[in-house]
Each structure stands twice: as structure tokens, then as C-alpha cells.
């Protein structure tokens, strides 16, 4: 289904997949998309945590459309929830197709939700600055 990029938001990551990123069916390998989603989500989590974070869960991941070589893939991430040490991030992924052929279309290809935990220098959980205080 054709859509448009989110208004007023800037993507945290934009990339064009290459032939080396394809699977046996000629589309972009799902694992490649998943790794880019994790990178995009971690940008939002790192900024909110004001420092290092680690991925602890992929809460949901839905592939809606295939991604193809030459698509301009844009990743939008926003923080949904902040706990004492954790940050849950929503990532939406859009592909712009046919940018040079005059048929420029945009489709939402993936939605995901991931949880990250803020960590200290010893990689132990630490409080997220400004996080809710638990009683």
C-alpha cells in the first residue's frame, strides 16, 4: 500500500540496500532489515539514556512489504516508554521506490518495537536520567 514519509519527522537512519544484502529470492534479507532496525532504535534509546544501552528484547517485528536493491530505506524511531533502566522504542521503516524512473512511490515495509537497557561502564543496568522513580 502506497503511503508517504512521516510529516515533520527526520529519519534516524537512511540507507540503500545493495546486491550483497539479498536473499535467495532476490529481495533484501530479513536479517539485514532487522539489524538496521536495531541500529535505528538504538540511536533513539542512546539519546534518551544519555549514554550506552544494550538491546534486551525485540517485542514485535512485522514485515509488511519486501525491500529491494535500490530502494531508499528510511528508519524512524521514537521512544514509547521509559522505565527505571529500560527504554522501549518504536521503529517504522519506509522504502522509496522508483526515485529515478518517474514512478516515485513510498511503502511502509516494517514495524518493530524493541526494548533497550541503559548500562554503565561495567555493562550493568543503570538508571535512565529523568526516569520515573519507583516507590
N, CA and C atoms as an extended XYZ file, in Angstrom:
405
Properties=species:S:1:pos:R:3:atomname:S:1:resname:S:1:resid:I:1 pbc="F F F"
N         0.834       -1.174        0.000 N   UNK     1
C         0.000        0.000        0.000 CA  UNK     1
C         0.886        1.248        0.000 C   UNK     1
N         0.662        2.125       -0.925 N   UNK     2
C         1.448        3.350       -1.051 CA  UNK     2
C         1.093        4.309        0.083 C   UNK     2
N         2.120        4.957        0.609 N   UNK     3
C         1.955        5.899        1.710 CA  UNK     3
C         2.927        7.046        1.495 C   UNK     3
N         3.189        7.807        2.518 N   UNK     4
C         4.200        8.867        2.451 CA  UNK     4
C         5.041        8.814        3.717 C   UNK     4
N         6.183        9.457        3.677 N   UNK     5
C         7.054        9.509        4.847 CA  UNK     5
C         6.377       10.337        5.934 C   UNK     5
N         6.655       10.044        7.202 N   UNK     6
C         6.045       10.810        8.297 CA  UNK     6
C         6.354       12.307        8.189 C   UNK     6
N         5.320       13.120        8.304 N   UNK     7
C         5.471       14.580        8.245 CA  UNK     7
C         6.176       15.107        9.479 C   UNK     7
N         7.100       16.011        9.279 N   UNK     8
C         7.749       16.708       10.372 CA  UNK     8
C         8.758       15.893       11.156 C   UNK     8
N         8.991       14.643       10.784 N   UNK     9
C         9.970       13.817       11.486 CA  UNK     9
C        11.172       13.582       10.593 C   UNK     9
N        12.325       13.487       11.212 N   UNK    10
C        13.546       13.172       10.485 CA  UNK    10
C        13.907       11.708       10.748 C   UNK    10
N        14.292       10.989        9.713 N   UNK    11
C        14.710        9.605        9.949 CA  UNK    11
C        16.008        9.573       10.748 C   UNK    11
N        16.164        8.551       11.589 N   UNK    12
C        17.416        8.405       12.319 CA  UNK    12
C        18.442        7.668       11.475 C   UNK    12
N        17.976        7.024       10.397 N   UNK    13
C        18.868        6.270        9.524 CA  UNK    13
C        18.249        6.190        8.132 C   UNK    13
N        19.069        6.365        7.108 N   UNK    14
C        18.649        6.180        5.717 CA  UNK    14
C        19.745        5.412        5.009 C   UNK    14
N        19.341        4.423        4.216 N   UNK    15
C        20.335        3.576        3.560 CA  UNK    15
C        19.737        2.951        2.304 C   UNK    15
N        20.596        2.681        1.338 N   UNK    16
C        20.194        1.984        0.116 CA  UNK    16
C        20.797        0.586        0.162 C   UNK    16
N        19.959       -0.466        0.231 N   UNK    17
C        20.498       -1.829        0.251 CA  UNK    17
C        21.146       -2.186       -1.084 C   UNK    17
N        22.158       -3.008       -1.005 N   UNK    18
C        22.950       -3.385       -2.174 CA  UNK    18
C        22.733       -4.862       -2.524 C   UNK    18
N        23.196       -5.298       -3.702 N   UNK    19
C        23.012       -6.705       -4.102 CA  UNK    19
C        23.542       -7.717       -3.089 C   UNK    19
N        24.595       -7.397       -2.375 N   UNK    20
C        25.142       -8.325       -1.376 CA  UNK    20
C        24.184       -8.546       -0.201 C   UNK    20
N        23.154       -7.698       -0.074 N   UNK    21
C        22.193       -7.793        1.021 CA  UNK    21
C        20.974       -8.648        0.679 C   UNK    21
N        20.972       -9.276       -0.507 N   UNK    22
C        19.801      -10.040       -0.937 CA  UNK    22
C        19.829      -11.485       -0.454 C   UNK    22
N        18.632      -12.062       -0.403 N   UNK    23
C        18.483      -13.474       -0.051 CA  UNK    23
C        18.354      -14.296       -1.342 C   UNK    23
N        18.054      -15.562       -1.206 N   UNK    24
C        17.955      -16.455       -2.365 CA  UNK    24
C        16.776      -16.123       -3.282 C   UNK    24
N        15.836      -15.304       -2.792 N   UNK    25
C        14.661      -14.931       -3.592 CA  UNK    25
C        14.854      -13.601       -4.324 C   UNK    25
N        16.009      -12.968       -4.117 N   UNK    26
C        16.293      -11.715       -4.801 CA  UNK    26
C        15.791      -10.474       -4.091 C   UNK    26
N        15.205      -10.646       -2.911 N   UNK    27
C        14.795       -9.486       -2.119 CA  UNK    27
C        15.806       -9.305       -0.984 C   UNK    27
N        15.689       -8.197       -0.274 N   UNK    28
C        16.642       -7.928        0.799 CA  UNK    28
C        16.377       -8.877        1.961 C   UNK    28
N        17.444       -9.483        2.456 N   UNK    29
C        17.400      -10.446        3.543 CA  UNK    29
C        16.777       -9.813        4.790 C   UNK    29
N        15.811      -10.518        5.400 N   UNK    30
C        15.130      -10.007        6.587 CA  UNK    30
C        16.082       -9.695        7.724 C   UNK    30
N        17.149      -10.482        7.850 N   UNK    31
C        18.136      -10.233        8.905 CA  UNK    31
C        18.844       -8.907        8.714 C   UNK    31
N        19.048       -8.505        7.468 N   UNK    32
C        19.648       -7.196        7.188 CA  UNK    32
C        18.718       -6.103        7.682 C   UNK    32
N        17.429       -6.235        7.380 N   UNK    33
C        16.450       -5.239        7.832 CA  UNK    33
C        16.427       -5.196        9.357 C   UNK    33
N        16.432       -6.374        9.985 N   UNK    34
C        16.391       -6.427       11.447 CA  UNK    34
C        17.596       -5.723       12.082 C   UNK    34
N        18.764       -5.918       11.508 N   UNK    35
C        19.954       -5.275       12.080 CA  UNK    35
C        19.888       -3.758       11.933 C   UNK    35
N        19.364       -3.283       10.809 N   UNK    36
C        19.235       -1.838       10.621 CA  UNK    36
C        18.193       -1.257       11.580 C   UNK    36
N        17.105       -2.009       11.822 N   UNK    37
C        16.080       -1.573       12.780 CA  UNK    37
C        16.697       -1.450       14.170 C   UNK    37
N        17.528       -2.413       14.556 N   UNK    38
C        18.173       -2.364       15.868 CA  UNK    38
C        19.091       -1.153       15.974 C   UNK    38
N        19.813       -0.858       14.918 N   UNK    39
C        20.677        0.331       14.912 CA  UNK    39
C        19.839        1.595       15.061 C   UNK    39
N        18.763        1.703       14.283 N   UNK    40
C        17.900        2.888       14.343 CA  UNK    40
C        17.280        3.046       15.726 C   UNK    40
N        16.777        1.948       16.281 N   UNK    41
C        16.184        2.010       17.616 CA  UNK    41
C        17.189        2.396       18.670 C   UNK    41
N        18.415        1.909       18.505 N   UNK    42
C        19.447        2.209       19.497 CA  UNK    42
C        19.840        3.682       19.483 C   UNK    42
N        19.708        4.349       18.346 N   UNK    43
C        20.007        5.784       18.289 CA  UNK    43
C        19.057        6.540       19.220 C   UNK    43
N        17.760        6.250       19.111 N   UNK    44
C        16.775        6.926       19.979 CA  UNK    44
C        16.988        6.562       21.437 C   UNK    44
N        17.264        5.280       21.704 N   UNK    45
C        17.469        4.835       23.089 CA  UNK    45
C        18.731        5.460       23.690 C   UNK    45
N        19.812        5.498       22.916 N   UNK    46
C        21.074        6.081       23.396 CA  UNK    46
C        20.870        7.553       23.767 C   UNK    46
N        20.181        8.277       22.887 N   UNK    47
C        19.941        9.696       23.160 CA  UNK    47
C        19.118        9.889       24.425 C   UNK    47
N        18.064        9.072       24.603 N   UNK    48
C        17.221        9.200       25.796 CA  UNK    48
C        17.971        8.776       27.059 C   UNK    48
N        18.806        7.735       26.951 N   UNK    49
C        19.566        7.241       28.098 CA  UNK    49
C        20.775        8.104       28.397 C   UNK    49
N        21.139        8.972       27.466 N   UNK    50
C        22.319        9.822       27.587 CA  UNK    50
C        23.574        8.982       27.807 C   UNK    50
N        23.660        7.888       27.078 N   UNK    51
C        24.826        7.033       27.181 CA  UNK    51
C        24.550        5.624       26.711 C   UNK    51
N        25.463        4.716       26.974 N   UNK    52
C        25.385        3.362       26.436 CA  UNK    52
C        24.107        2.602       26.807 C   UNK    52
N        23.657        1.810       25.859 N   UNK    53
C        22.477        0.963       26.044 CA  UNK    53
C        22.771       -0.389       25.393 C   UNK    53
N        21.989       -1.395       25.766 N   UNK    54
C        22.057       -2.699       25.105 CA  UNK    54
C        20.645       -3.125       24.754 C   UNK    54
N        20.516       -3.879       23.686 N   UNK    55
C        19.220       -4.421       23.286 CA  UNK    55
C        18.912       -5.615       24.185 C   UNK    55
N        17.722       -5.619       24.793 N   UNK    56
C        17.349       -6.758       25.637 CA  UNK    56
C        16.154       -7.527       25.093 C   UNK    56
N        15.347       -6.906       24.224 N   UNK    57
C        14.183       -7.615       23.696 CA  UNK    57
C        13.722       -7.009       22.382 C   UNK    57
N        13.270       -7.882       21.521 N   UNK    58
C        12.522       -7.476       20.335 CA  UNK    58
C        11.085       -7.858       20.665 C   UNK    58
N        10.279       -6.862       21.009 N   UNK    59
C         8.911       -7.106       21.475 CA  UNK    59
C         7.980       -7.486       20.336 C   UNK    59
N         8.189       -6.880       19.183 N   UNK    60
C         7.396       -7.221       17.999 CA  UNK    60
C         8.180       -6.825       16.759 C   UNK    60
N         7.908       -7.541       15.688 N   UNK    61
C         8.583       -7.259       14.421 CA  UNK    61
C         7.678       -7.757       13.305 C   UNK    61
N         7.237       -6.849       12.448 N   UNK    62
C         6.320       -7.215       11.373 CA  UNK    62
C         6.896       -6.749       10.039 C   UNK    62
N         7.087       -7.710        9.128 N   UNK    63
C         7.484       -7.386        7.760 CA  UNK    63
C         6.207       -7.210        6.955 C   UNK    63
N         5.984       -6.007        6.420 N   UNK    64
C         4.764       -5.709        5.685 CA  UNK    64
C         4.946       -5.825        4.167 C   UNK    64
N         6.112       -5.443        3.687 N   UNK    65
C         6.428       -5.459        2.261 CA  UNK    65
C         7.887       -5.847        2.094 C   UNK    65
N         8.213       -6.359        0.932 N   UNK    66
C         9.606       -6.678        0.628 CA  UNK    66
C        10.405       -5.399        0.409 C   UNK    66
N        11.695       -5.500        0.639 N   UNK    67
C        12.638       -4.417        0.346 CA  UNK    67
C        13.500       -4.896       -0.817 C   UNK    67
N        13.794       -3.991       -1.755 N   UNK    68
C        14.526       -4.350       -2.958 CA  UNK    68
C        15.832       -3.561       -3.073 C   UNK    68
N        16.776       -4.109       -3.805 N   UNK    69
C        18.013       -3.395       -4.119 CA  UNK    69
C        17.628       -2.068       -4.776 C   UNK    69
N        18.246       -0.995       -4.319 N   UNK    70
C        17.990        0.329       -4.895 CA  UNK    70
C        16.929        1.131       -4.176 C   UNK    70
N        16.119        0.506       -3.315 N   UNK    71
C        15.165        1.274       -2.513 CA  UNK    71
C        15.935        2.211       -1.591 C   UNK    71
N        15.404        3.384       -1.368 N   UNK    72
C        15.942        4.260       -0.326 CA  UNK    72
C        15.128        3.952        0.924 C   UNK    72
N        15.766        3.333        1.916 N   UNK    73
C        15.063        2.851        3.102 CA  UNK    73
C        15.301        3.826        4.252 C   UNK    73
N        14.211        4.327        4.822 N   UNK    74
C        14.267        5.314        5.904 CA  UNK    74
C        13.703        4.708        7.177 C   UNK    74
N        14.419        4.894        8.275 N   UNK    75
C        14.064        4.326        9.573 CA  UNK    75
C        13.719        5.459       10.530 C   UNK    75
N        12.505        5.424       11.069 N   UNK    76
C        12.032        6.428       12.018 CA  UNK    76
C        11.867        5.770       13.374 C   UNK    76
N        12.460        6.343       14.407 N   UNK    77
C        12.410        5.757       15.739 CA  UNK    77
C        11.915        6.788       16.741 C   UNK    77
N        11.054        6.310       17.650 N   UNK    78
C        10.585        7.194       18.717 CA  UNK    78
C        10.446        6.399       20.002 C   UNK    78
N        10.776        7.050       21.084 N   UNK    79
C        10.685        6.429       22.405 CA  UNK    79
C         9.216        6.338       22.793 C   UNK    79
N         8.781        5.134       23.174 N   UNK    80
C         7.406        4.910       23.608 CA  UNK    80
C         7.260        4.939       25.122 C   UNK    80
N         8.260        4.358       25.809 N   UNK    81
C         8.144        4.182       27.258 CA  UNK    81
C         9.530        4.198       27.886 C   UNK    81
N         9.616        4.820       29.050 N   UNK    82
C        10.872        4.837       29.798 CA  UNK    82
C        10.611        4.272       31.182 C   UNK    82
N        11.362        3.248       31.535 N   UNK    83
C        11.319        2.686       32.878 CA  UNK    83
C        12.527        3.168       33.660 C   UNK    83
N        12.774        2.574       34.806 N   UNK    84
C        13.913        3.000       35.620 CA  UNK    84
C        15.229        2.795       34.878 C   UNK    84
N        15.391        1.622       34.237 N   UNK    85
C        16.620        1.333       33.485 CA  UNK    85
C        16.349        1.041       32.012 C   UNK    85
N        15.083        0.878       31.638 N   UNK    86
C        14.752        0.443       30.273 CA  UNK    86
C        14.085        1.527       29.444 C   UNK    86
N        14.219        1.361       28.139 N   UNK    87
C        13.624        2.279       27.169 CA  UNK    87
C        13.023        1.433       26.055 C   UNK    87
N        11.731        1.627       25.792 N   UNK    88
C        11.061        0.915       24.708 CA  UNK    88
C        10.919        1.871       23.535 C   UNK    88
N        11.319        1.399       22.357 N   UNK    89
C        11.362        2.236       21.158 CA  UNK    89
C        10.525        1.598       20.050 C   UNK    89
N         9.781        2.431       19.338 N   UNK    90
C         9.018        2.007       18.166 CA  UNK    90
C         9.813        2.434       16.936 C   UNK    90
N         9.962        1.531       15.973 N   UNK    91
C        10.681        1.848       14.730 CA  UNK    91
C         9.759        1.555       13.547 C   UNK    91
N         9.602        2.532       12.674 N   UNK    92
C         8.847        2.362       11.432 CA  UNK    92
C         9.824        2.502       10.276 C   UNK    92
N         9.649        1.641        9.273 N   UNK    93
C        10.582        1.612        8.151 CA  UNK    93
C         9.807        1.813        6.850 C   UNK    93
N        10.296        2.737        6.031 N   UNK    94
C         9.660        3.058        4.754 CA  UNK    94
C        10.671        2.885        3.620 C   UNK    94
N        10.183        2.425        2.469 N   UNK    95
C        11.032        2.295        1.283 CA  UNK    95
C        10.489        3.199        0.192 C   UNK    95
N        11.378        4.029       -0.360 N   UNK    96
C        11.034        4.859       -1.514 CA  UNK    96
C        11.560        4.131       -2.746 C   UNK    96
N        10.665        3.903       -3.698 N   UNK    97
C        10.989        3.118       -4.883 CA  UNK    97
C        10.812        3.942       -6.152 C   UNK    97
N        11.575        3.582       -7.180 N   UNK    98
C        11.425        4.230       -8.479 CA  UNK    98
C        11.758        5.700       -8.470 C   UNK    98
N        12.693        6.090       -7.619 N   UNK    99
C        13.029        7.505       -7.485 CA  UNK    99
C        13.580        8.100       -8.768 C   UNK    99
N        14.186        7.261       -9.607 N   UNK   100
C        14.800        7.781      -10.827 CA  UNK   100
C        14.028        7.405      -12.075 C   UNK   100
N        12.975        6.610      -11.917 N   UNK   101
C        12.199        6.182      -13.070 CA  UNK   101
C        10.909        6.944      -13.250 C   UNK   101
N        10.693        7.975      -12.427 N   UNK   102
C         9.491        8.781      -12.556 CA  UNK   102
C         8.281        8.204      -11.833 C   UNK   102
N         8.399        7.029      -11.218 N   UNK   103
C         7.268        6.421      -10.510 CA  UNK   103
C         7.539        6.407       -9.018 C   UNK   103
N         8.059        7.462       -8.484 N   UNK   104
C         8.453        7.517       -7.077 CA  UNK   104
C         7.282        7.126       -6.174 C   UNK   104
N         7.399        5.974       -5.518 N   UNK   105
C         6.385        5.525       -4.572 CA  UNK   105
C         7.044        5.262       -3.229 C   UNK   105
N         6.233        5.302       -2.197 N   UNK   106
C         6.717        5.065       -0.844 CA  UNK   106
C         5.802        4.041       -0.193 C   UNK   106
N         6.405        3.009        0.413 N   UNK   107
C         5.635        1.989        1.112 CA  UNK   107
C         6.232        1.754        2.495 C   UNK   107
N         5.350        1.476        3.452 N   UNK   108
C         5.814        1.090        4.789 CA  UNK   108
C         6.167       -0.385        4.707 C   UNK   108
N         7.422       -0.716        5.012 N   UNK   109
C         7.886       -2.091        4.839 CA  UNK   109
C         8.005       -2.870        6.146 C   UNK   109
N         8.215       -2.185        7.263 N   UNK   110
C         8.432       -2.877        8.532 CA  UNK   110
C         8.005       -1.998        9.695 C   UNK   110
N         7.496       -2.653       10.745 N   UNK   111
C         7.232       -2.008       12.027 CA  UNK   111
C         7.847       -2.897       13.100 C   UNK   111
N         8.458       -2.281       14.097 N   UNK   112
C         9.058       -3.070       15.169 CA  UNK   112
C         9.034       -2.282       16.471 C   UNK   112
N         9.100       -3.040       17.564 N   UNK   113
C         9.208       -2.435       18.887 CA  UNK   113
C        10.303       -3.192       19.629 C   UNK   113
N        11.267       -2.456       20.151 N   UNK   114
C        12.401       -3.051       20.848 CA  UNK   114
C        12.578       -2.412       22.209 C   UNK   114
N        13.181       -3.170       23.132 N   UNK   115
C        13.484       -2.635       24.453 CA  UNK   115
C        14.986       -2.676       24.674 C   UNK   115
N        15.497       -1.581       25.186 N   UNK   116
C        16.919       -1.418       25.477 CA  UNK   116
C        17.075       -1.149       26.974 C   UNK   116
N        18.243       -1.431       27.510 N   UNK   117
C        18.552       -1.129       28.902 CA  UNK   117
C        19.807       -0.267       28.936 C   UNK   117
N        19.745        0.801       29.722 N   UNK   118
C        20.910        1.666       29.919 CA  UNK   118
C        21.930        0.908       30.762 C   UNK   118
N        23.205        1.009       30.383 N   UNK   119
C        24.253        0.296       31.114 CA  UNK   119
C        25.401        1.237       31.482 C   UNK   119
N        26.115        0.839       32.542 N   UNK   120
C        27.280        1.606       32.979 CA  UNK   120
C        28.551        1.045       32.339 C   UNK   120
N        29.703        1.501       32.811 N   UNK   121
C        30.980        1.061       32.229 CA  UNK   121
C        31.232       -0.428       32.405 C   UNK   121
N        30.635       -1.017       33.420 N   UNK   122
C        30.786       -2.459       33.652 CA  UNK   122
C        29.663       -3.257       32.963 C   UNK   122
N        28.876       -2.562       32.167 N   UNK   123
C        27.741       -3.149       31.432 CA  UNK   123
C        26.639       -3.671       32.340 C   UNK   123
N        26.513       -3.053       33.496 N   UNK   124
C        25.425       -3.367       34.409 CA  UNK   124
C        24.337       -2.323       34.240 C   UNK   124
N        23.074       -2.706       34.452 N   UNK   125
C        21.977       -1.728       34.313 CA  UNK   125
C        22.206       -0.508       35.198 C   UNK   125
N        21.865        0.636       34.643 N   UNK   126
C        21.945        1.896       35.385 CA  UNK   126
C        20.638        2.652       35.186 C   UNK   126
N        20.367        3.615       36.052 N   UNK   127
C        19.153        4.412       35.934 CA  UNK   127
C        19.211        5.303       34.695 C   UNK   127
N        18.068        5.427       34.028 N   UNK   128
C        17.931        6.364       32.911 CA  UNK   128
C        17.684        7.753       33.513 C   UNK   128
N        18.475        8.757       33.121 N   UNK   129
C        18.248       10.100       33.663 CA  UNK   129
C        16.813       10.569       33.431 C   UNK   129
N        16.191       11.071       34.478 N   UNK   130
C        14.831       11.584       34.374 CA  UNK   130
C        13.767       10.497       34.296 C   UNK   130
N        14.145        9.258       34.570 N   UNK   131
C        13.185        8.154       34.546 CA  UNK   131
C        12.251        8.246       35.736 C   UNK   131
N        11.079        7.630       35.616 N   UNK   132
C        10.153        7.623       36.760 CA  UNK   132
C        10.808        6.989       37.991 C   UNK   132
N        10.513        7.535       39.148 N   UNK   133
C        11.057        6.999       40.392 CA  UNK   133
C        10.068        5.960       40.914 C   UNK   133
N        10.590        4.768       41.218 N   UNK   134
C         9.745        3.710       41.764 CA  UNK   134
C         9.732        3.803       43.277 C   UNK   134
N         8.560        3.580       43.863 N   UNK   135
C         8.424        3.664       45.332 CA  UNK   135
C         8.945        2.420       46.005 C   UNK   135
